[in-house]
């Protein structure tokens, strides 16, 4: 399952759902974001059953990035029951993303 690109309405709907939502705040001009994309897609394939794996383009939906207090990209944010649980800026690998997910889900 590929990561879902979210707009504001879709984000609000997903965040209010029962599954945790992992959001990658990114932009197409961001080199680090592009390098992280393949690992993030692998995360979507692996964790797609237990959480929603999504992406938000900060240029297209700046309000979501502002609400999440995203000041640097890529930033991953995990939401549970509509509330931000934890975030990480610039994870460098699939293993780093997995470690973040496990830690955030435990909160």
ZIRA-V478697 format. One record per backbone hydrogen bond with DSSP energy under -0.5 kcal/mol. CO is the residue of the C=O (numbers start at 1). NH is the residue of the N-H. Records with the same first field share a line. If there is no record, write none. Layout:
CO=NH  NH
//
This chain:
4=6  55
7=11
8=12
9=13
10=14
11=15
12=16
14=17
15=82
20=52
21=23  79
22=54
23=25  77
24=26  56
25=74  75
26=58
27=30
29=31
30=34
31=35
32=36
33=37
34=38
36=40
37=41
38=42
39=43
40=44
41=45
42=46
43=47
44=48
47=50  51
50=20
51=53
52=22  54
53=4
54=24
55=6
56=26  58
57=60  61
61=64  65
62=66
63=67
64=68
65=70
66=69
69=71
74=90
75=25
76=88
77=23  79
78=85  86
79=21
80=83
83=80
86=78
88=76  90
93=97
94=98
95=99
96=100
97=101
98=102
99=103
100=104
101=105
102=106
104=107
//
